[in-house]
Amino acid sequence: MKKNLLLLAIVVFLAIIPLFIQKGAEFEGADGQAEAAIGEINADYEPWFESIWEPPSGEIESLLFALQAAIGAGFIGYFIGFMRGKHKEG
């Protein structure tokens, strides 16, 4: 139990400390950086397709991304737990 709490504290520490070290920094994804790099390489580039739907705000986009990650993590955790339980039974 102490080991799990220590690991959780380390994860929280590693997630929060960059916010204090890099004050005023923008923590954005790689999509914007990739778009800027493509624009520098070829200014006439046009995307192959457009998004079907764009979220109304960045917060909603972040929420959907976090929800997708949570569902994926839940599925992976369930699968690993199921396989471990199945292995212990047999």
Secondary structure, 3 states (H helix, E strand, C coil): CHHHHHHHHHHHHHHHHHHHHCCCCCCCCHHHHHHHHHHHHCCCCCCCCCCCCCCCCHHHHHHHHHHHHHHHHHHHHHHHHHHHHHHHHC
